[in-house]
Amino acid sequence: MPNNILIAYGSKRGATKEIAEKIGEALGHRGCSVDVSDAGIVKDIAPYDTVILGSSVYIGLWHRSAVRFLKTHGESLEKLPVWIFICGPTGKGNPIDQMEGWFYPKSLQPIMERIHPQDITCFGGRLSLGTLNPFEKWIIKKVEAPEGDFRNWEAIGQWATSTVSATPVQ
């Protein structure tokens, strides 16, 4: 079981941050030492033996702090077990099916091939029209994205538990 886990996230409106916190809580209950942090402020990953990275996804793009985290820490991540989750699709149904097999932009392919994530998954997101600017509202109406909270907390907790169970001991 990993001893020291970093959960870094890039979140635009807080839904991905809340998922990261839920994962941290679940892993803490399993006896792990967990730090949950905005990916944009993580300076050093040396103290950790496992990293979980989460990113919100909007119009096919990862959050810039999650992308920067991968680029900045890519070499170190090659030596650690890395788990990745994305948060974004809204609506009923399986979020992975909704993403049609897409998990990250093509520009991240070289980094992903180097770090070989243990798993990449997708969780439903949250959309509240009241938090959007006029341009974002226009886009949402064009693509007919449903408003609401589509995060499945049970599935998130199960995934968290599976990460610690499957993580190789360093």
Secondary structure, DSSP 8 states (H G I E B T S, - for coil): --SEEEEEEE-SSSHHHHHHHHHHHHHHHTT-EEEEEEGGG----TT-SEEEEEEEEETTEE-HHHHHHHHHHHHHHTTS-EEEEEE---SSS-HHHHTTT--S-GGGHHHHHHH--SEEEEE--EE-GGGS-HHHHHHHHHHT---EE---HHHHHHHHHHHHHHS---
